[in-house]
Amino acid sequence: MRHWSRGSQWLGAVALVVGTMTVGCGGSQGSTLDATSEVSQAVEATSDSSDAVEVSSLLHGLDKLRPQAIEGFHCDASPDITTVEVCGKTLPATVHLEWTDCAPPTRPEGPGRGGGQPPGGGGALPPQDGTGSQVRGQSLDGGGRPGGPGPRGPSSGTVDIVNAYEAAEDCTGAVTQNQTVTFEVSSTHSDGEVSTVKGTTASTSELVDGAPPRRKSTQADVTRTRTDADGTVVKSVRLEGSLSIAFSTDTPPVRTIDGAYTETALDGSQGTVTLAGIVRPPRDVCPWPTSGTLTRTTADGASHVLTFGPECGDGTLDGAALSLPDRGERGGGRH
């Protein structure tokens, strides 16, 4: 096996940050926002960790690695990568990513940089409540909302990816890739709360003619917890289920994600989470999905729908408009 190591120009973040919205910050609406926050951030961290090899274009070779396209490679300035020869192709066998105090990235400046959103993310008009009044900003990670955590700080984490390959003796037909991923990523909010996403995934895909997969099947088991400044768990959600990921032929690829999870809350109550047509461009193009829905059905049968798009930074929660502004600043992380 060979070992690869290379630097990254960009730094990444975990939370899917949502800005202003037209619902209130208290009562059942605030609870819905908080619960959707926990689920959406767990889903995002799982997807980005599990798909890091494919989205970074590492299967094309080290010289084709696009560290700015996916979270894990943003944050680790010197990833540990080993390779194996399969049917004349050099493929990644193991990848270890590890980082501390990593600031989130921003999109490139300039017109048309992510689905048509105005440059800087600040040019769009604030959302209206239907009567022409501006609505106070909120975020899906709780920042800026009474009772929610303070602004999220830099992240720290580890991601370990192991790939095993199966091929015919004469190397005809597709090469089967079996992949396992173990990850843990956390960030500390300004009020001392710590959010942690930890889990494992197991995936299977087929590589044809040495090219990256076009489709990938994944089983996931992930838990997101929030602990207060004293270390007491205040929120927890566990997601167990399966995903189907389709990759475009672009380099780096765009993902379309479908799947279903069982959601288990801290009190033991269960619901379901369904992902339908979630389209995720590379992070430097748009840090949020640009299409698709995330639907949560709670134990009492109530459903809540988070819809993305049509432009980068647009969305709705149960029909209420969301605006997802640019998040974070460019900067250095400490490995």
N, C-alpha and C positions, 0 to 999 in steps of 0.2 A: 504494500500500500504506500501511497505517497501522501505527504502532508502539505496542505496549503495554508497560507495566512496572508491576509491583506487588510489594508486600512479602509475605513469608511468615512465619507465626507459629511454624512448626515446623521442626525440623532433622532430617536423615535419616542413615542409615547403610547400609553395604553388606552386611556379613556376616550370614548366617543363623545366629544363635547358638543352639546347642543345649546344654542344661545337663546334668543328671545322666543316666547311662545304666548298663546292667547288664553291659557288657562290660569286659574288662580293658584296660589301657592299653599293653600291650606286644605284641610278636610280630605275627602276621598280623592280629589283631583291631585293633591300633593302626594298622597300615598301611591296613586297610580304612577305618577312621575318617578317617584323613588324606586318602585318595584321594576318599572321598565328600565330605569337606569342600571340597576344591578344586572338584569338579564342582558341588556344590549352590550354592556362592557365585558361581561363574561364571554358572550358570543364572539365579540371582536377579538379579544385576546386569544381565544382558542383558535379561531380561523387564521390569524396572522402567524401564530406560532407553528401551527400544523402545516401551513402552506408556504413557509419561508423559503424552502429550497426551490419550489416551482416558481413562485412569484419573483424571486431574485434572479431568475434565469440561470441559476448555478448549474442546471443540467446541460446547458449549452457549453459549459467550460468556465474556468476561473476568469479568463479574459473577457467573458461576457457577463460577469456578475454585475448586477444592478443594485447596489446596497441601498439606494434611495427609494426603492420600490416597495419595501416591506419593513415592518417594524424592527425585528430582531437585528438585522444587519445595520440599521441606522446607528444603533447604540454601542455595538462592540467594535472597537477600532482594530482589533486583531483576532477575528474568529478562527477557531481551531477546526480545520477541515482535513479529513483523510479521504483518499479515493481508492477505487478498485477498478480493475480492467474487466469489462464484460463485453464479449464478442467484439473486441477491437475498439471499444469505446471506453473512455475514462469517465467514471461516474462517481458522485459523492457517496462515500460509505457512512461516515459519521460527521456531524457538525455540532460543535459546542459553542454557544453564545453566552456571554456573561458580561454584565455591566452594572455600574452603580451611578447614581446621581445623573441621570440622562434627561436632558431637556427635550421637549417635543419639537418636531420639524415644522416648517411652514412650506407652503407651495411657492413655486417661482413667481416672481412679480411679472405683470404684463397682461395685456388683454387676451382673453380666450384661454386662460391657463387652466381651466378646470370646468368645462361645461358651460362657460359663458358668465360666470359670476364676476362682478366688477373687481378690478385689481384691489388687493389689500383686504378684501372681505368687508370693507367698511363703507362701500359706496351704495349698498342697497338701502332702501328705505326701511325704517323699523316697522315690524308687523303691526297691523291695526286690529282693534277688537270688534270691528264691524260698524263702529259709530264714528270712525275717524280719529279715535284716541290712540296714542302710542301706548304700547304695553311694556311693562317693566321686564327687563331681561331675566331669564332663568337659564340653567344649564342642566343637562341630563345627569351630570355627576353630582348635582346637589349644590354647587357653588352659587351664591347669591340668593339662596332661598332660606327663609327662617327654618331652623331645625335641620338643614342640610349641612354637609361638611364644608369647610372653607375651600378656597381655591386649591386645586390639585398641584402638588409639587412634582419634581423630577422623579423618574422611575428607576428601579433597580430590578434585576432579574437574571434568570438563567433559562436557556432553552437547549435541550439535548435531542438531537435527531439521529436515528439509526435507520439506514436503508439496507435491505437485503434483496438480491436480485436472483430471479430464476429464468434460465434460458434453455432452449433446446440445444442438444449436443452439437448440432450442425449450425446453430445460431439462426435457423429459419423461424419466421413468425415473430410475434411480439415478445419482448422481455417483460416479465412481471416484476413490479417493484412493490415490496412489502415494507411499510414504513411505520416506525413507532416514534412518538414525540412525547417528551416529558418537559413540562415548563412550570415556572413560578415567577410571576411578575408583580411587583408591589410599588405603590407610590404613597407618599405622606402628604396629607393635606395641611393647609396653613394652621388649622386648629388642633393638629396633633393626631387626627384620625389617620389610620393606615388602611388602604384598600389593597387586597391581595387576590390575584387570580392564579389558581394552581390546578393542574390537571394532567391528563394523558390522552393521547389519541392513537388510534391504530388505523392505517390506511392501506388500500390496495389500488394499484393503477397499472396500466400497460404502456410500455414505451415501444413505439413502432419506428423502425429505421433509425434508431438512436435518438429520436426526437422526444422532447418533453411530452408528458401525457396530455391527452385532450379531455379526459374525465378521470375523476378520482373518487373512490368511496371511502368514507371515514366514519369510524365509531369514536365517540368522545365522552369523557367523564371529567367534568370540570366544576370547581367550586369557587365562588367569589365571596370573600368575607370582608367586612369592615370592622375594625376594632378602634375603640376610643383611645384617648391619650394614656389611659391607665392600662390598656391591653385587654379590656373587656370586649367580647364580640357583641356588636349591636345590630349587625345585619349579616345574613348569610343566604346564599342561594346555590343549589347544586343542580347542574344540568347534565342529563344523561341521554344520549340519543345518537342518531346517524345523520350524515350529511352526504350530499352528492355535489361535487364541485366540477364545473366545466371551465376549461381554460381556453382563451382565445389564442390565435396564432401570433399575436403581437409579441414583441420583445421589449420590455417585460409584458406578460400576459394580463388581460383583464379576467377576473373571476366572476362566474355566475353561480350562486350558492342556493341550494334548496335543501330542506331537511326538517327534522322534528326532534324535539327534546321533551323529556319529562322534567318539570321544574319542581324542586323540593325546597320549601322555605325553612327557616330556622325553627319554626314551631311545628314542623313535620307536615304541614298542609302541602298538597300537590296540585299542580296544574300542568298545562302543556304549552310549548312554544313551537310555532311553526314558522319556518323561513321559506319564502316564496319568491324566487327570481331576484335575490339580492345581488346587485351588480356592484363589484368593487374594483375600481381602477387602481393602478399603482398609487402609492401614497403621495408621491410628488406631483401627480396629476390632480388628484382629489383625495383628501384624507377620509372621506365618508362615502357610503354607498350612494349611487346616483339613480338607483331604481330598485323596486322590490318592496316587500312588506315583511315585518316581524309581528306576528300575532300571538298574544298571550291570552290563554283561557285559564281563568283561576278556578279554584276548587268549587266556588259557588256557581260556576257556569258563565260568569261575566267575561266578555272578550274586550281586549284593548289592542288597537292596531297602530303600529309605528310604520309610516310610509315614507320612503326616500325619493328624492328627485322632484321635478324632472331635471333641475339644474343642480350642479354641485353646490351643496350647502342648503338645499331646500328639503322640506319634509313636513309631515303632519303627525300628530298624536291624537287619535280618536277624532280626526277631522279638524283639530286646532292647528293653525299654521306654526311651523318651526322655522327658525333661521339658524344655521350652523356656521358661525363665523370662523375665520382662521384662528388657529390655536397655537400657542407656544411661540418661541423665538429660536432662531438658529443659535447654536452655541456648541461648546465642547462638553463631552461627557468624560468621566474618569473611569477607566477600566480597572 
